Amino acid sequence: MIPLVQITNPGDYILCLETFQAMVNKGDLELVYATCPLDTVIDEQNRFYTRKIFHQFRCTNCNAVYGMYVDATQGGEIKMNDKIFVPEEYETKDGE
């Protein structure tokens, strides 16, 4: 089971991300949605890819869905999600 935690600083996010990446590499988790590739979260200048980052994973054993969100200026969290995020299921701000 993945611990559901608050992420209070960038270091915590990187540690969580490295753990999730290892679990993806091992086959325990599958990356199902990402606002950026896992290997580009931190760029060559040691900066976040963007201020807000979201990755979603599915457990290959039990199908539980976990979301990992961080705002580089405010922190973030890991929590369970009801389903896999599909952007097309949500309206844009201008109603399209």
OpenMM code with the backbone's topology and positions (N, CA, C; nanometers):
from openmm import Vec3, app, unit

residues = "MET ILE PRO LEU VAL GLN ILE THR ASN PRO GLY ASP TYR ILE LEU CYS LEU GLU THR PHE GLN ALA MET VAL ASN LYS GLY ASP LEU GLU LEU VAL TYR ALA THR CYS PRO LEU ASP THR VAL ILE ASP GLU GLN ASN ARG PHE TYR THR ARG LYS ILE PHE HIS GLN PHE ARG CYS THR ASN CYS ASN ALA VAL TYR GLY MET TYR VAL ASP ALA THR GLN GLY GLY GLU ILE LYS MET ASN ASP LYS ILE PHE VAL PRO GLU GLU TYR GLU THR LYS ASP GLY GLU".split()
positions = [
    Vec3(0.0837, -0.1189, 0.0000),
    Vec3(0.0000, 0.0000, 0.0000),
    Vec3(0.0874, 0.1243, 0.0000),
    Vec3(0.0467, 0.2217, -0.0761),
    Vec3(0.1164, 0.3499, -0.0874),
    Vec3(0.0723, 0.4391, 0.0290),
    Vec3(0.1668, 0.4988, 0.1021),
    Vec3(0.1253, 0.5912, 0.2083),
    Vec3(0.0659, 0.7190, 0.1499),
    Vec3(-0.0445, 0.7622, 0.2056),
    Vec3(-0.1096, 0.8866, 0.1644),
    Vec3(-0.0527, 0.9968, 0.2515),
    Vec3(0.0246, 1.0856, 0.1937),
    Vec3(0.1006, 1.1833, 0.2720),
    Vec3(0.0876, 1.3238, 0.2156),
    Vec3(0.1163, 1.4204, 0.2989),
    Vec3(0.1322, 1.5591, 0.2572),
    Vec3(0.2778, 1.5774, 0.2145),
    Vec3(0.2983, 1.6527, 0.1100),
    Vec3(0.4328, 1.6838, 0.0623),
    Vec3(0.4587, 1.8296, 0.0993),
    Vec3(0.5559, 1.8511, 0.1867),
    Vec3(0.5750, 1.9852, 0.2412),
    Vec3(0.6882, 2.0636, 0.1768),
    Vec3(0.7730, 1.9966, 0.0981),
    Vec3(0.8840, 2.0683, 0.0355),
    Vec3(0.9298, 1.9940, -0.0905),
    Vec3(1.0059, 2.0592, -0.1758),
    Vec3(1.0499, 1.9946, -0.2999),
    Vec3(1.1283, 1.8653, -0.2770),
    Vec3(1.2067, 1.8599, -0.1709),
    Vec3(1.2828, 1.7383, -0.1418),
    Vec3(1.1930, 1.6185, -0.1171),
    Vec3(1.0834, 1.6417, -0.0435),
    Vec3(0.9863, 1.5341, -0.0197),
    Vec3(0.9256, 1.4858, -0.1509),
    Vec3(0.8945, 1.5800, -0.2401),
    Vec3(0.8358, 1.5428, -0.3684),
    Vec3(0.9330, 1.4572, -0.4482),
    Vec3(1.0589, 1.4974, -0.4523),
    Vec3(1.1598, 1.4223, -0.5274),
    Vec3(1.1748, 1.2822, -0.4695),
    Vec3(1.1762, 1.2702, -0.3376),
    Vec3(1.1859, 1.1386, -0.2736),
    Vec3(1.0665, 1.0512, -0.3111),
    Vec3(0.9463, 1.1074, -0.3050),
    Vec3(0.8253, 1.0328, -0.3444),
    Vec3(0.8326, 0.9944, -0.4912),
    Vec3(0.8745, 1.0863, -0.5750),
    Vec3(0.8832, 1.0611, -0.7180),
    Vec3(0.9829, 0.9487, -0.7473),
    Vec3(1.0971, 0.9504, -0.6808),
    Vec3(1.1966, 0.8448, -0.7006),
    Vec3(1.1414, 0.7091, -0.6582),
    Vec3(1.0665, 0.7069, -0.5486),
    Vec3(1.0057, 0.5822, -0.5013),
    Vec3(0.9034, 0.5314, -0.6021),
    Vec3(0.8166, 0.6205, -0.6503),
    Vec3(0.7163, 0.5810, -0.7495),
    Vec3(0.7839, 0.5341, -0.8780),
    Vec3(0.8896, 0.6041, -0.9215),
    Vec3(0.9610, 0.5649, -1.0430),
    Vec3(1.0189, 0.4244, -1.0279),
    Vec3(1.0762, 0.3943, -0.9126),
    Vec3(1.1300, 0.2601, -0.8886),
    Vec3(1.0189, 0.1557, -0.8948),
    Vec3(0.9012, 0.1894, -0.8418),
    Vec3(0.7884, 0.0961, -0.8450),
    Vec3(0.7357, 0.0777, -0.9879),
    Vec3(0.7412, 0.1840, -1.0694),
    Vec3(0.7033, 0.1723, -1.2111),
    Vec3(0.8037, 0.0812, -1.2818),
    Vec3(0.9319, 0.1052, -1.2581),
    Vec3(1.0361, 0.0242, -1.3216),
    Vec3(1.0237, -0.1230, -1.2837),
    Vec3(0.9838, -0.1509, -1.1620),
    Vec3(0.9681, -0.2885, -1.1127),
    Vec3(0.8388, -0.3526, -1.1639),
    Vec3(0.7429, -0.2708, -1.2072),
    Vec3(0.6166, -0.3235, -1.2573),
    Vec3(0.5053, -0.3245, -1.1547),
    Vec3(0.5301, -0.2675, -1.0355),
    Vec3(0.4269, -0.2622, -0.9315),
    Vec3(0.3257, -0.1512, -0.9571),
    Vec3(0.3693, -0.0451, -1.0254),
    Vec3(0.2817, 0.0670, -1.0606),
    Vec3(0.2907, 0.0928, -1.2101),
    Vec3(0.1822, 0.1495, -1.2632),
    Vec3(0.1785, 0.1925, -1.4023),
    Vec3(0.1467, 0.3415, -1.4026),
    Vec3(0.2247, 0.4207, -1.4740),
    Vec3(0.1955, 0.5631, -1.4888),
    Vec3(0.0796, 0.5757, -1.5867),
    Vec3(-0.0325, 0.6348, -1.5418),
    Vec3(-0.1514, 0.6437, -1.6272),
    Vec3(-0.1831, 0.7864, -1.6715),
    Vec3(-0.1279, 0.8866, -1.6052),
    Vec3(-0.1470, 1.0259, -1.6455),
    Vec3(-0.0314, 1.1077, -1.5905),
    Vec3(0.0146, 1.2032, -1.6692),
    Vec3(0.1242, 1.2890, -1.6238),
    Vec3(0.1173, 1.4234, -1.6933),
    Vec3(0.1438, 1.5289, -1.6180),
    Vec3(0.1529, 1.6611, -1.6792),
    Vec3(0.2913, 1.6841, -1.7381),
    Vec3(0.3858, 1.5981, -1.7034),
    Vec3(0.5189, 1.5985, -1.7636),
    Vec3(0.5798, 1.4602, -1.7432),
    Vec3(0.6727, 1.4208, -1.8277),
    Vec3(0.7373, 1.2904, -1.8106),
    Vec3(0.8104, 1.2832, -1.6770),
    Vec3(0.8151, 1.1646, -1.6193),
    Vec3(0.8807, 1.1469, -1.4897),
    Vec3(1.0274, 1.1905, -1.4925),
    Vec3(1.0935, 1.1679, -1.6046),
    Vec3(1.2367, 1.1988, -1.6102),
    Vec3(1.2666, 1.3457, -1.6416),
    Vec3(1.1622, 1.4295, -1.6536),
    Vec3(1.1866, 1.5723, -1.6782),
    Vec3(1.1266, 1.6619, -1.5704),
    Vec3(1.0877, 1.6035, -1.4573),
    Vec3(1.0298, 1.6841, -1.3487),
    Vec3(1.1285, 1.7916, -1.3039),
    Vec3(1.2557, 1.7557, -1.2938),
    Vec3(1.3610, 1.8509, -1.2587),
    Vec3(1.4495, 1.8691, -1.3812),
    Vec3(1.4717, 1.9943, -1.4231),
    Vec3(1.5524, 2.0183, -1.5429),
    Vec3(1.7014, 2.0253, -1.5100),
    Vec3(1.7813, 2.0548, -1.6111),
    Vec3(1.9274, 2.0579, -1.5949),
    Vec3(1.9737, 2.1652, -1.4960),
    Vec3(1.8911, 2.2689, -1.4763),
    Vec3(1.9257, 2.3759, -1.3821),
    Vec3(1.8687, 2.3498, -1.2424),
    Vec3(1.8217, 2.2269, -1.2186),
    Vec3(1.7659, 2.1871, -1.0886),
    Vec3(1.6379, 2.2620, -1.0552),
    Vec3(1.5579, 2.2939, -1.1570),
    Vec3(1.4302, 2.3614, -1.1373),
    Vec3(1.3171, 2.2673, -1.1763),
    Vec3(1.1990, 2.2898, -1.1166),
    Vec3(1.0821, 2.2108, -1.1536),
    Vec3(1.0419, 2.2413, -1.2978),
    Vec3(0.9929, 2.1390, -1.3664),
    Vec3(0.9447, 2.1490, -1.5036),
    Vec3(0.8438, 2.2627, -1.5168),
    Vec3(0.7520, 2.2696, -1.4210),
    Vec3(0.6523, 2.3756, -1.4137),
    Vec3(0.6113, 2.3886, -1.2673),
    Vec3(0.5414, 2.4927, -1.2340),
    Vec3(0.5056, 2.5158, -1.0937),
    Vec3(0.4143, 2.4068, -1.0383),
    Vec3(0.3144, 2.3640, -1.1171),
    Vec3(0.2199, 2.2621, -1.0715),
    Vec3(0.2391, 2.1350, -1.1531),
    Vec3(0.2591, 2.0251, -1.0824),
    Vec3(0.2866, 1.8968, -1.1478),
    Vec3(0.1930, 1.7911, -1.0902),
    Vec3(0.1388, 1.7067, -1.1775),
    Vec3(0.0492, 1.5993, -1.1347),
    Vec3(0.0856, 1.4709, -1.2079),
    Vec3(0.1022, 1.3651, -1.1312),
    Vec3(0.1235, 1.2321, -1.1864),
    Vec3(0.0221, 1.1380, -1.1225),
    Vec3(-0.0282, 1.0457, -1.2022),
    Vec3(-0.1241, 0.9494, -1.1503),
    Vec3(-0.0762, 0.8089, -1.1871),
    Vec3(-0.0873, 0.7204, -1.0887),
    Vec3(-0.0380, 0.5843, -1.1026),
    Vec3(-0.1481, 0.4846, -1.0680),
    Vec3(-0.1413, 0.3667, -1.1321),
    Vec3(-0.2341, 0.2581, -1.1005),
    Vec3(-0.1517, 0.1412, -1.0501),
    Vec3(-0.1938, 0.0838, -0.9381),
    Vec3(-0.1285, -0.0347, -0.8832),
    Vec3(-0.1606, -0.1533, -0.9747),
    Vec3(-0.0591, -0.2243, -1.0196),
    Vec3(-0.0806, -0.3365, -1.1102),
    Vec3(-0.1329, -0.4600, -1.0378),
    Vec3(-0.1301, -0.4591, -0.9055),
    Vec3(-0.1800, -0.5729, -0.8284),
    Vec3(-0.3266, -0.5573, -0.7888),
    Vec3(-0.3647, -0.4372, -0.7438),
    Vec3(-0.5011, -0.4185, -0.6914),
    Vec3(-0.5830, -0.3158, -0.7701),
    Vec3(-0.5226, -0.2508, -0.8689),
    Vec3(-0.5864, -0.1485, -0.9523),
    Vec3(-0.6204, -0.0187, -0.8795),
    Vec3(-0.5726, 0.0009, -0.7581),
    Vec3(-0.5934, 0.1281, -0.6885),
    Vec3(-0.5235, 0.2389, -0.7671),
    Vec3(-0.5844, 0.3571, -0.7689),
    Vec3(-0.5296, 0.4711, -0.8427),
    Vec3(-0.4810, 0.5753, -0.7413),
    Vec3(-0.3568, 0.6180, -0.7594),
    Vec3(-0.2953, 0.7155, -0.6696),
    Vec3(-0.2577, 0.8400, -0.7487),
    Vec3(-0.2872, 0.9551, -0.6934),
    Vec3(-0.2476, 1.0811, -0.7540),
    Vec3(-0.1406, 1.1467, -0.6698),
    Vec3(-0.0380, 1.2000, -0.7359),
    Vec3(0.0683, 1.2728, -0.6670),
    Vec3(0.0740, 1.4118, -0.7288),
    Vec3(0.0391, 1.5120, -0.6484),
    Vec3(0.0322, 1.6506, -0.6941),
    Vec3(0.1289, 1.7354, -0.6122),
    Vec3(0.1924, 1.8302, -0.6793),
    Vec3(0.2740, 1.9268, -0.6068),
    Vec3(0.2664, 2.0624, -0.6752),
    Vec3(0.2572, 2.1644, -0.5936),
    Vec3(0.2758, 2.3029, -0.6355),
    Vec3(0.4124, 2.3394, -0.5785),
    Vec3(0.5078, 2.3692, -0.6640),
    Vec3(0.6458, 2.3906, -0.6197),
    Vec3(0.6594, 2.5009, -0.5160),
    Vec3(0.5598, 2.5889, -0.5052),
    Vec3(0.5680, 2.6964, -0.4073),
    Vec3(0.4886, 2.6681, -0.2804),
    Vec3(0.4018, 2.5648, -0.2830),
    Vec3(0.3144, 2.5418, -0.1686),
    Vec3(0.3131, 2.3995, -0.1157),
    Vec3(0.3737, 2.3058, -0.1837),
    Vec3(0.3695, 2.1666, -0.1404),
    Vec3(0.2630, 2.0887, -0.2151),
    Vec3(0.2320, 1.9714, -0.1652),
    Vec3(0.1350, 1.8877, -0.2343),
    Vec3(0.0955, 1.7683, -0.1515),
    Vec3(0.0526, 1.6604, -0.2206),
    Vec3(0.0061, 1.5432, -0.1493),
    Vec3(0.0012, 1.4221, -0.2408),
    Vec3(-0.0035, 1.3061, -0.1775),
    Vec3(-0.0337, 1.1806, -0.2447),
    Vec3(-0.1649, 1.1342, -0.1861),
    Vec3(-0.2608, 1.1038, -0.2747),
    Vec3(-0.3891, 1.0555, -0.2260),
    Vec3(-0.4464, 0.9551, -0.3239),
    Vec3(-0.5447, 0.8805, -0.2777),
    Vec3(-0.6134, 0.7857, -0.3653),
    Vec3(-0.7140, 0.8629, -0.4488),
    Vec3(-0.7299, 0.8198, -0.5733),
    Vec3(-0.8257, 0.8806, -0.6643),
    Vec3(-0.9333, 0.7787, -0.6982),
    Vec3(-1.0533, 0.8279, -0.7267),
    Vec3(-1.1647, 0.7398, -0.7609),
    Vec3(-1.1460, 0.6731, -0.8963),
    Vec3(-1.0787, 0.7451, -0.9870),
    Vec3(-1.0615, 0.6920, -1.1217),
    Vec3(-0.9420, 0.7592, -1.1867),
    Vec3(-0.9051, 0.7083, -1.3023),
    Vec3(-0.7965, 0.7668, -1.3789),
    Vec3(-0.8456, 0.8971, -1.4421),
    Vec3(-0.7647, 1.0009, -1.4336),
    Vec3(-0.7982, 1.1313, -1.4887),
    Vec3(-0.7951, 1.1263, -1.6416),
    Vec3(-0.9027, 1.1726, -1.7038),
    Vec3(-0.9130, 1.1824, -1.8497),
    Vec3(-0.9503, 1.3270, -1.8808),
    Vec3(-0.8568, 1.4078, -1.9308),
    Vec3(-0.8828, 1.5497, -1.9526),
    Vec3(-1.0050, 1.5779, -2.0394),
    Vec3(-1.0314, 1.4930, -2.1363),
    Vec3(-1.1436, 1.5147, -2.2267),
    Vec3(-1.2785, 1.5094, -2.1559),
    Vec3(-1.2839, 1.4533, -2.0361),
    Vec3(-1.4095, 1.4439, -1.9609),
    Vec3(-1.4451, 1.5752, -1.8910),
    Vec3(-1.3572, 1.6745, -1.8976),
    Vec3(-1.3794, 1.8007, -1.8274),
    Vec3(-1.3878, 1.9139, -1.9273),
    Vec3(-1.4819, 2.0062, -1.9019),
    Vec3(-1.4952, 2.1238, -1.9878),
    Vec3(-1.3795, 2.2186, -1.9649),
    Vec3(-1.3428, 2.2916, -2.0687),
    Vec3(-1.2432, 2.3957, -2.0526),
    Vec3(-1.3107, 2.5185, -1.9925),
    Vec3(-1.2339, 2.6165, -1.9529),
    Vec3(-1.2882, 2.7371, -1.8896),
    Vec3(-1.3828, 2.8126, -1.9812),
    Vec3(-1.3609, 2.8074, -2.1110),
    Vec3(-1.4498, 2.8805, -2.2006),
    Vec3(-1.5659, 2.7949, -2.2515),
    Vec3(-1.5918, 2.6807, -2.1861),
    Vec3(-1.7099, 2.6007, -2.2132),
    Vec3(-1.7004, 2.5060, -2.3307),
    Vec3(-1.5858, 2.4966, -2.3936),
    Vec3(-1.5719, 2.4070, -2.5095),
    Vec3(-1.5629, 2.2626, -2.4682),
] * unit.nanometer
topology = app.Topology()
chain = topology.addChain("A")
for resn in residues:
    res = topology.addResidue(resn, chain)
    for name in ("N", "CA", "C"):
        topology.addAtom(name, app.Element.getBySymbol(name[0]), res)
